[in-house]
Amino acid sequence: MTASPFLRRRFLATAGAALAIGSTGRLLQAEDWAPTATMRGGANNYRPGAPIVNRIGGGGFWMTGTVRRAGDGAPLAGQRIQIWAHTTEGREQDPHSHGATLTDESGLFRLEMPQIVPTFGQPHAHLAYDSGAFRPVFLRPIMADRRATSLEAHFVLQPA
């Protein structure tokens, strides 16, 4: 038995609407994909050209996030994200506290590093997009709980 044209149209309309609704349950619009602004203090102790690594130090803490294109929110594969922080194994200015990773086909990145610890206030990480195809962005997300073992940061990039 085949579905009636009415049921098929209703299914397609419902599926299309579901794709346009974000995780917050509201309709996504073009302004939802506005470029990410650089955060104050995000570039502190930045090291151009930090190596791409599988892990920083002994690990145990996960830095994750996404990289998307401004305007349409398309995921960006192969984008280099540098990560550094003050951790149980070193200060954020130490070369061994820096590393970079690449986004996968879905625009996701994930890098294991030592536990982030506070320095001069709240525990935080530093992340940078600096590959050149898009405008550079420096982020400095703060951990809500200093005992957390992961932190997320998301980039929406504007072409250079």
QUIKA-V470685 format. One record per pair of residues at least 24 apart in sequence whose C-alpha atoms are under 6 Angstrom apart, sorted by the first residue. I is the first residue (numbers start at 0). J is the second residue. Records with the same first field share a line. If there is no record, write none. Layout:
I->J  J
//
This chain:
29->70
32->69  70  72
33->69
34->69  155  156  157
35->154  155
37->136  137  138
38->138
41->125  137  138  139
42->137
44->92
49->98
50->98  99
51->98  99  100
52->98  99
54->111  112
55->112
56->112
57->113
58->111  112  113
59->113
60->111  112  113  114  148  149
61->110  111  149
62->109  110  149  150  151
63->108  109  151
64->107  108  151  152  153
65->106  107  153
66->106  154  155
67->155
68->155  156
69->155  156  157
74->105  106
75->106
76->102  103  104  106
77->101  102
78->102
80->127  128
81->126  127
82->125  126
83->125
84->124  125
85->115
86->113  114  115  116
87->114
132->159
133->157  158  159
134->158  159
//
